[in-house]
């Protein structure tokens, strides 16, 4: 029964992610909140940091308001990491190594990102690749975090 509950939780989490990606509700809300904070950031950031941020923005597939785009990509990394953690939790056997944990969460993050890209089709290729990279970043981070957490909470051997 416990395993079935986990499967239902994963399905709900995946559906919520797809709906949020499709509707754009979260990204628009978070983007507006970031825009409200932008004047303070513009005032407090050093000129050199502003130059780096402008140059970085020109090299990324930013579309629409920068704050909305940044909110979406940040949320993507966190969401895809969450997918990776769910996949680890569904496994009956814990990963034997850091590399195995990272491989599992990386595949889950990129796989979920690819699924959302299918739902959002068509998009520009550079945006699709960046979104897949967000899936990889979330998967990588969640694998490292999960492995570190399990190492800290593993039963002590005598």
N, CA, C and O of each residue as an XYZ file, in Angstrom:
632
protein
N       0.821     -1.199      0.000
C       0.000      0.000      0.000
C       0.864      1.262      0.000
O       0.569      2.224     -0.709
N       1.922      1.251      0.793
C       2.802      2.416      0.886
C       3.409      2.754     -0.486
O       3.520      3.924     -0.852
N       3.794      1.730     -1.227
C       4.374      1.941     -2.557
C       3.338      2.552     -3.502
O       3.670      3.441     -4.287
N       2.111      2.096     -3.437
C       1.042      2.631     -4.296
C       0.790      4.104     -4.003
O       0.537      4.890     -4.916
N       0.857      4.474     -2.741
C       0.681      5.877     -2.357
C       1.789      6.727     -2.984
O       1.523      7.822     -3.479
N       3.011      6.236     -2.965
C       4.125      6.952     -3.599
C       3.879      7.126     -5.088
O       4.137      8.196     -5.640
N       3.388      6.094     -5.736
C       3.104      6.173     -7.174
C       2.039      7.231     -7.447
O       2.167      8.007     -8.395
N       1.001      7.270     -6.635
C      -0.053      8.283     -6.789
C       0.533      9.679     -6.576
O       0.212     10.604     -7.324
N       1.383      9.838     -5.569
C       2.024     11.137     -5.326
C       2.851     11.574     -6.532
O       2.814     12.741     -6.921
N       3.586     10.653     -7.116
C       4.401     10.978     -8.291
C       3.505     11.409     -9.446
O       3.792     12.398    -10.120
N       2.439     10.684     -9.676
C       1.524     11.023    -10.772
C       0.943     12.416    -10.560
O       0.880     13.208    -11.500
N       0.521     12.722     -9.347
C      -0.029     14.049     -9.043
C       1.032     15.124     -9.268
O       0.741     16.162     -9.862
N       2.255     14.888     -8.802
C       3.353     15.837     -8.965
C       3.635     16.091    -10.449
O       3.819     17.236    -10.861
N       3.668     15.031    -11.240
C       3.925     15.158    -12.681
C       2.796     15.929    -13.363
O       3.055     16.812    -14.181
N       1.563     15.606    -13.037
C       0.416     16.300    -13.653
C       0.428     17.779    -13.289
O       0.182     18.631    -14.143
N       0.709     18.088    -12.037
C       0.785     19.497    -11.622
C       1.865     20.217    -12.419
O       1.647     21.334    -12.889
N       3.013     19.596    -12.572
C       4.096     20.209    -13.354
C       3.706     20.465    -14.794
O       4.010     21.523    -15.346
N       3.037     19.506    -15.405
C       2.609     19.671    -16.801
C       1.576     20.787    -16.912
O       1.650     21.609    -17.825
N       0.614     20.823    -15.993
C      -0.415     21.869    -16.023
C       0.217     23.247    -15.828
O      -0.108     24.185    -16.556
N       1.113     23.373    -14.856
C       1.765     24.668    -14.626
C       2.600     25.098    -15.826
O       2.628     26.279    -16.173
N       3.278     24.149    -16.459
C       4.064     24.485    -17.645
C       3.156     24.920    -18.790
O       3.480     25.848    -19.531
N       2.041     24.259    -18.926
C       1.125     24.548    -20.023
C       0.416     25.882    -19.829
O       0.270     26.649    -20.781
N      -0.023     26.166    -18.610
C      -0.789     27.394    -18.365
C       0.095     28.609    -18.133
O      -0.311     29.732    -18.433
N       1.294     28.405    -17.604
C       2.197     29.528    -17.338
C       1.802     30.352    -16.129
O       2.342     31.442    -15.934
N       0.876     29.867    -15.310
C       0.396     30.631    -14.164
C       1.485     30.969    -13.162
O       1.601     32.117    -12.733
N       2.286     29.977    -12.784
C       3.326     30.219    -11.792
C       4.354     31.216    -12.313
O       4.727     32.157    -11.613
N       4.805     31.006    -13.535
C       5.871     31.869    -14.056
C       5.424     33.323    -14.170
O       6.225     34.232    -13.954
N       4.164     33.553    -14.504
C       3.684     34.933    -14.605
C       3.581     35.578    -13.215
O       3.937     36.743    -13.040
N       3.094     34.817    -12.238
C       3.016     35.340    -10.874
C       4.417     35.639    -10.338
O       4.677     36.736     -9.843
N       5.317     34.659    -10.438
C       6.676     34.849     -9.911
C       7.412     35.938    -10.682
O       8.177     36.702    -10.094
N       7.192     36.017    -11.981
C       7.818     37.071    -12.787
C       7.383     38.460    -12.350
O       8.204     39.374    -12.269
N       6.079     38.624    -12.066
C       5.594     39.922    -11.577
C       6.222     40.272    -10.236
O       6.590     41.422     -9.995
N       6.343     39.277     -9.366
C       6.959     39.526     -8.053
C       8.427     39.914     -8.209
O       8.922     40.778     -7.485
N       9.119     39.283     -9.144
C      10.524     39.622     -9.379
C      10.643     41.021     -9.986
O      11.576     41.759     -9.669
N       9.704     41.383    -10.854
C       9.732     42.728    -11.440
C       9.554     43.792    -10.360
O      10.143     44.870    -10.444
N       8.737     43.487     -9.337
C       8.561     44.437     -8.243
C       9.870     44.652     -7.486
O      10.130     45.747     -6.987
N      10.691     43.608     -7.403
C      11.962     43.700     -6.674
C      13.097     44.258     -7.539
O      14.148     44.625     -7.015
N      12.895     44.323     -8.846
C      13.967     44.735     -9.761
C      14.529     46.131     -9.493
O      15.747     46.296     -9.566
N      13.714     47.146     -9.187
C      14.300     48.472     -8.946
C      15.337     48.481     -7.818
O      16.350     49.173     -7.914
N      15.091     47.727     -6.769
C      16.051     47.653     -5.670
C      17.329     46.977     -6.147
O      18.433     47.429     -5.844
N      17.170     45.893     -6.893
C      18.348     45.180     -7.405
C      19.146     46.067     -8.349
O      20.375     46.092     -8.283
N      18.467     46.788     -9.220
C      19.172     47.678    -10.154
C      19.956     48.753     -9.407
O      21.068     49.107     -9.800
N      19.377     49.261     -8.344
C      20.035     50.308     -7.568
C      21.235     49.761     -6.798
O      22.258     50.437     -6.694
N      21.125     48.542     -6.255
C      22.152     48.004     -5.370
C      23.262     47.228     -6.086
O      24.347     47.059     -5.530
N      23.006     46.758     -7.304
C      24.034     45.981     -8.009
C      25.143     46.894     -8.531
O      24.873     47.976     -9.051
N      26.395     46.447     -8.387
C      27.495     47.226     -8.966
C      27.401     47.227    -10.496
O      26.842     46.305    -11.089
N      27.944     48.253    -11.119
C      27.904     48.394    -12.580
C      28.513     47.179    -13.273
O      27.987     46.719    -14.287
N      29.614     46.656    -12.741
C      30.254     45.493    -13.370
C      29.332     44.276    -13.359
O      29.303     43.519    -14.329
N      28.584     44.078    -12.286
C      27.642     42.965    -12.218
C      26.506     43.159    -13.223
O      26.052     42.194    -13.837
N      26.051     44.382    -13.393
C      24.998     44.663    -14.373
C      25.473     44.339    -15.777
O      24.714     43.792    -16.577
N      26.738     44.673    -16.091
C      27.303     44.360    -17.418
C      27.334     42.854    -17.659
O      26.987     42.388    -18.744
N      27.748     42.097    -16.653
C      27.812     40.635    -16.775
C      26.405     40.068    -16.983
O      26.207     39.192    -17.824
N      25.445     40.560    -16.231
C      24.068     40.083    -16.379
C      23.501     40.397    -17.759
O      22.830     39.560    -18.363
N      23.773     41.612    -18.262
C      23.300     41.969    -19.612
C      23.924     41.073    -20.670
O      23.233     40.593    -21.569
N      25.235     40.845    -20.565
C      25.934     40.000    -21.537
C      25.427     38.557    -21.470
O      25.282     37.895    -22.498
N      25.162     38.082    -20.267
C      24.639     36.725    -20.106
C      23.256     36.613    -20.727
O      22.959     35.637    -21.417
N      22.418     37.598    -20.490
C      21.057     37.580    -21.044
C      21.086     37.527    -22.568
O      20.255     36.855    -23.178
N      22.030     38.224    -23.183
C      22.124     38.232    -24.644
C      22.511     36.872    -25.207
O      22.225     36.586    -26.369
N      23.153     36.034    -24.412
C      23.607     34.727    -24.881
C      22.606     33.599    -24.580
O      22.770     32.482    -25.073
N      21.600     33.877    -23.795
C      20.614     32.858    -23.424
C      19.337     33.022    -24.245
O      19.049     34.108    -24.747
N      18.571     31.928    -24.381
C      17.316     32.016    -25.136
C      16.197     32.641    -24.302
O      15.201     31.988    -23.990
N      16.377     33.918    -23.945
C      15.388     34.620    -23.131
C      14.283     35.142    -24.039
O      14.551     35.842    -25.016
N      13.053     34.803    -23.714
C      11.912     35.317    -24.456
C      10.933     35.912    -23.462
O      10.837     35.439    -22.330
N      10.216     36.924    -23.862
C       9.295     37.597    -22.950
C      10.055     38.406    -21.920
O      11.222     38.743    -22.121
N       9.394     38.718    -20.818
C      10.043     39.458    -19.737
C      11.130     38.593    -19.114
O      10.932     37.400    -18.880
N      12.260     39.195    -18.852
C      13.378     38.461    -18.264
C      12.994     37.848    -16.926
O      13.363     36.707    -16.645
N      12.267     38.573    -16.104
C      11.896     38.057    -14.783
C      10.985     36.831    -14.897
O      11.124     35.884    -14.123
N      10.066     36.842    -15.847
C       9.180     35.695    -16.048
C       9.983     34.498    -16.522
O       9.774     33.379    -16.054
N      10.903     34.731    -17.454
C      11.749     33.666    -17.976
C      12.615     33.083    -16.855
O      12.738     31.864    -16.730
N      13.207     33.953    -16.049
C      14.064     33.507    -14.958
C      13.266     32.702    -13.934
O      13.756     31.695    -13.422
N      12.056     33.130    -13.634
C      11.196     32.393    -12.699
C      10.888     31.010    -13.247
O      10.918     30.025    -12.509
N      10.594     30.933    -14.534
C      10.258     29.647    -15.149
C      11.447     28.698    -15.127
O      11.297     27.523    -14.790
N      12.613     29.191    -15.480
C      13.785     28.319    -15.545
C      14.221     27.878    -14.151
O      14.623     26.730    -13.966
N      14.145     28.775    -13.171
C      14.498     28.409    -11.797
C      13.529     27.357    -11.259
O      13.940     26.380    -10.633
N      12.254     27.569    -11.509
C      11.251     26.600    -11.072
C      11.450     25.262    -11.777
O      11.226     24.209    -11.181
N      11.868     25.296    -13.034
C      12.117     24.059    -13.776
C      13.213     23.233    -13.121
O      13.066     22.024    -12.943
N      14.301     23.881    -12.765
C      15.408     23.160    -12.129
C      14.924     22.500    -10.835
O      15.224     21.333    -10.584
N      14.185     23.236    -10.027
C      13.686     22.694     -8.758
C      12.681     21.566     -9.012
O      12.736     20.527     -8.354
N      11.779     21.764     -9.949
C      10.763     20.754    -10.253
C      11.404     19.470    -10.775
O      11.055     18.377    -10.327
N      12.330     19.593    -11.709
C      12.959     18.400    -12.278
C      13.812     17.686    -11.236
O      13.943     16.462    -11.273
N      14.387     18.440    -10.313
C      15.078     17.806     -9.195
C      14.109     17.025     -8.326
O      14.423     15.932     -7.855
N      12.923     17.595     -8.116
C      11.892     16.891     -7.353
C      11.470     15.597     -8.021
O      11.251     14.587     -7.352
N      11.358     15.627     -9.331
C      11.026     14.403    -10.072
C      12.104     13.348     -9.819
O      11.796     12.179     -9.590
N      13.365     13.772     -9.863
C      14.460     12.839     -9.601
C      14.372     12.232     -8.213
O      14.611     11.037     -8.038
N      14.031     13.049     -7.227
C      13.897     12.536     -5.866
C      12.743     11.542     -5.756
O      12.857     10.535     -5.057
N      11.639     11.818     -6.439
C      10.518     10.883     -6.433
C      10.931      9.549     -7.044
O      10.590      8.488     -6.520
N      11.662      9.604     -8.148
C      12.087      8.364     -8.795
C      12.983      7.566     -7.844
O      12.842      6.347     -7.741
N      13.889      8.233     -7.160
C      14.721      7.525     -6.174
C      13.857      6.902     -5.079
O      14.106      5.775     -4.652
N      12.846      7.635     -4.629
C      11.986      7.137     -3.558
C      11.166      5.925     -4.004
O      10.812      5.083     -3.178
N      10.864      5.830     -5.289
C      10.076      4.709     -5.793
C      10.892      3.428     -5.942
O      10.335      2.332     -6.009
N      12.204      3.574     -5.994
C      13.051      2.386     -6.140
C      12.966      1.526     -4.886
O      12.962      2.038     -3.766
N      12.900      0.247     -5.084
C      12.831     -0.670     -3.943
C      14.204     -0.831     -3.290
O      14.303     -1.176     -2.112
N      15.241     -0.583     -4.049
C      16.604     -0.728     -3.536
C      17.305      0.622     -3.661
O      17.295      1.219     -4.738
N      17.909      1.111     -2.589
C      18.598      2.410     -2.687
C      19.810      2.323     -3.619
O      20.381      1.246     -3.794
N      20.199      3.436     -4.209
C      21.365      3.404     -5.094
C      22.622      2.993     -4.328
O      22.792      3.330     -3.157
N      23.491      2.263     -5.011
C      24.693      1.727     -4.375
C      25.832      2.737     -4.329
O      26.786      2.563     -3.570
N      25.739      3.797     -5.139
C      26.828      4.770     -5.189
C      26.281      6.143     -5.549
O      25.140      6.287     -5.989
N      27.127      7.141     -5.349
C      26.767      8.497     -5.763
C      26.470      8.524     -7.250
O      25.498      9.144     -7.682
N      27.301      7.855     -8.036
C      27.122      7.878     -9.493
C      25.805      7.253     -9.909
O      25.156      7.733    -10.838
N      25.406      6.192     -9.235
C      24.125      5.564     -9.555
C      22.967      6.498     -9.190
O      22.012      6.632     -9.955
N      23.051      7.138     -8.033
C      22.011      8.087     -7.626
C      21.907      9.234     -8.624
O      20.808      9.615     -9.028
N      23.049      9.782     -9.017
C      23.057     10.903     -9.968
C      22.531     10.456    -11.330
O      21.769     11.184    -11.965
N      22.927      9.278    -11.779
C      22.451      8.790    -13.078
C      20.927      8.632    -13.079
O      20.261      8.980    -14.054
N      20.388      8.107    -11.986
C      18.937      7.907    -11.887
C      18.208      9.254    -11.886
O      17.252      9.446    -12.637
N      18.660     10.180    -11.047
C      17.969     11.470    -10.955
C      18.191     12.320    -12.203
O      17.312     13.080    -12.608
N      19.368     12.187    -12.808
C      19.646     12.906    -14.056
C      18.711     12.420    -15.167
O      18.124     13.224    -15.891
N      18.580     11.112    -15.293
C      17.678     10.552    -16.312
C      16.233     10.965    -16.046
O      15.492     11.272    -16.980
N      15.830     10.973    -14.775
C      14.459     11.367    -14.432
C      14.221     12.839    -14.752
O      13.190     13.191    -15.323
N      15.171     13.701    -14.386
C      15.021     15.135    -14.646
C      14.967     15.455    -16.129
O      14.106     16.214    -16.573
N      15.885     14.879    -16.896
C      15.903     15.125    -18.348
C      14.676     14.487    -19.001
O      14.092     15.061    -19.919
N      14.287     13.301    -18.530
C      13.107     12.635    -19.087
C      11.836     13.448    -18.870
O      11.021     13.588    -19.782
N      11.668     13.984    -17.664
C      10.484     14.811    -17.381
C      10.534     16.096    -18.185
O       9.509     16.559    -18.686
N      11.713     16.672    -18.312
C      11.855     17.880    -19.121
C      11.462     17.597    -20.572
O      10.774     18.399    -21.203
N      11.903     16.455    -21.091
C      11.553     16.080    -22.470
C      10.038     15.900    -22.619
O       9.459     16.294    -23.631
N       9.406     15.305    -21.610
C       7.952     15.128    -21.655
C       7.246     16.481    -21.711
O       6.299     16.660    -22.477
N       7.703     17.421    -20.907
C       7.097     18.750    -20.923
C       7.379     19.457    -22.252
O       6.530     20.199    -22.746
N       8.545     19.239    -22.824
C       8.845     19.836    -24.128
C       7.901     19.303    -25.201
O       7.531     20.034    -26.119
N       7.515     18.053    -25.093
C       6.553     17.482    -26.038
C       5.205     18.187    -25.886
O       4.550     18.510    -26.877
N       4.795     18.424    -24.629
C       3.524     19.120    -24.366
C       3.579     20.552    -24.893
O       2.582     21.059    -25.408
N       4.736     21.210    -24.770
C       4.875     22.612    -25.173
C       5.216     22.788    -26.656
O       5.335     23.923    -27.118
N       5.374     21.708    -27.405
C       5.752     21.788    -28.809
C       4.792     22.697    -29.575
O       3.592     22.636    -29.308
N       5.233     23.515    -30.486
C       6.603     23.755    -30.940
C       7.257     24.912    -30.180
O       6.592     25.874    -29.794
N       8.539     24.802    -29.978
C       9.352     25.862    -29.388
C      10.661     25.945    -30.163
O      11.022     25.039    -30.913
N      11.356     27.052    -29.961
C      12.654     27.224    -30.602
C      13.628     26.173    -30.062
O      13.564     25.809    -28.888
N      14.527     25.689    -30.919
C      15.465     24.643    -30.540
C      16.361     25.068    -29.377
O      16.618     24.270    -28.475
N      16.840     26.313    -29.385
C      17.722     26.739    -28.294
C      16.982     26.750    -26.958
O      17.586     26.481    -25.920
N      15.691     27.057    -26.970
C      14.909     27.031    -25.741
C      14.691     25.597    -25.277
O      14.754     25.318    -24.080
N      14.437     24.693    -26.203
C      14.261     23.282    -25.856
C      15.544     22.747    -25.221
O      15.498     22.072    -24.193
N      16.678     23.048    -25.833
C      17.956     22.576    -25.293
C      18.232     23.167    -23.915
O      18.746     22.478    -23.034
N      17.894     24.436    -23.726
C      18.090     25.051    -22.412
C      17.182     24.398    -21.381
O      17.599     24.171    -20.245
N      15.945     24.093    -21.762
C      15.028     23.423    -20.839
C      15.532     22.028    -20.471
O      15.425     21.615    -19.316
N      16.074     21.308    -21.439
C      16.654     19.999    -21.143
C      17.853     20.142    -20.202
O      18.075     19.301    -19.331
N      18.622     21.220    -20.391
C      19.739     21.487    -19.478
C      19.229     21.793    -18.071
O      19.877     21.425    -17.091
N      18.076     22.459    -17.955
C      17.471     22.692    -16.634
C      17.089     21.359    -15.996
O      17.265     21.169    -14.793
N      16.566     20.440    -16.802
C      16.244     19.103    -16.296
C      17.489     18.389    -15.809
O      17.476     17.731    -14.768
N      18.568     18.523    -16.573
C      19.834     17.897    -16.174
C      20.370     18.525    -14.888
O      20.846     17.816    -14.002
N      20.293     19.844    -14.785
C      20.787     20.523    -13.587
C      19.978     20.112    -12.359
O      20.549     19.845    -11.301
N      18.664     20.061    -12.492
C      17.823     19.634    -11.376
C      18.084     18.189    -10.996
O      18.163     17.857     -9.813
N      18.216     17.332    -11.993
C      18.502     15.924    -11.723
C      19.852     15.735    -11.059
O      19.979     14.959    -10.111
N      20.849     16.433    -11.547
C      22.187     16.342    -10.963
C      22.177     16.809     -9.507
O      22.709     16.134     -8.625
N      21.570     17.962     -9.270
C      21.520     18.505     -7.910
C      20.768     17.567     -6.976
O      21.214     17.326     -5.854
N      19.633     17.036     -7.421
C      18.859     16.171     -6.530
C      19.584     14.859     -6.250
O      19.462     14.313     -5.153
N      20.330     14.349     -7.211
C      21.101     13.130     -6.971
C      22.177     13.343     -5.928
O      22.367     12.507     -5.044
N      22.883     14.458     -6.027
C      23.930     14.771     -5.054
C      23.315     15.010     -3.675
O      23.834     14.527     -2.669
N      22.222     15.746     -3.631
C      21.553     16.019     -2.358
C      21.038     14.722     -1.729
O      21.219     14.499     -0.532
N      20.405     13.877     -2.525
C      19.858     12.621     -2.002
C      20.972     11.719     -1.479
O      20.831     11.104     -0.422
N      22.067     11.641     -2.209
C      23.173     10.797     -1.783
C      23.778     11.331     -0.479
O      24.071     10.564      0.438
N      23.961     12.645     -0.410
C      24.494     13.239      0.814
C      23.565     13.032      1.987
O      24.016     12.726      3.091
N      22.278     13.192      1.765
C      21.303     12.997      2.833
C      21.313     11.548      3.302
O      21.293     11.281      4.504
N      21.343     10.614      2.359
C      21.332      9.192      2.743
C      22.616      8.816      3.474
O      22.594      7.982      4.379
N      23.734      9.427      3.087
C      24.990      9.154      3.781
C      24.941      9.672      5.221
O      25.467      9.028      6.129
N      24.327     10.801      5.429
C      24.215     11.367      6.773
C      23.260     10.583      7.658
O      23.447     10.510      8.873
N      22.235      9.998      7.047
C      21.188      9.316      7.808
C      21.266      7.791      7.743
O      20.356      7.101      8.202
N      22.332      7.275      7.183
C      22.497      5.825      7.111
C      22.756      5.276      8.507
O      23.387      5.938      9.331
N      22.276      4.078      8.773
C      22.547      3.469     10.087
C      24.058      3.325     10.291
O      24.784      2.950      9.370
N      24.508      3.617     11.471
C      25.932      3.542     11.797
C      26.346      2.073     11.951
O      25.662      1.283     12.602
N      27.471      1.735     11.340
C      28.016      0.390     11.488
C      28.987      0.352     12.653
O      29.764      1.286     12.856
N      28.942     -0.702     13.398
C      29.846     -0.817     14.549
C      31.108     -1.567     14.205
O      31.972     -1.749     15.063
